[in-house]
């Protein structure tokens, strides 16, 4: 079994959650999302991010607006919707339960003799 594959799957599982949290702070441009996710070591590429943002918009969780730019084409800025905020609140509750449950399991002192 390859540890890198498992690590990638774990990160992918929380990508939507992290994106919604970033957008919930206020208007955000996609490249800023990429930068923050990458700096947090949640590796994501544009080919993954844009379809996910489209899916979140179609689900009514985020919206966007076009803003003119002085240095190029207009930019699309994302915001969270009221439905998205409610959804994120539910995800927060689930996340906190998972962290607590996982911590209980992995913090148990094992008394397993060496084979």
Secondary structure, 3 states (H helix, E strand, C coil): CCHHHHHHHHHHHCHHHHHHHHHHCCCEEHHHHHHHHHHCCCCCCHHHHHHHHHHHHHCCCEEEEEEEECCEEEEEEEEECHHHHHHHHHHHHHHHHHHHHHHHHHCCCCCCCCC
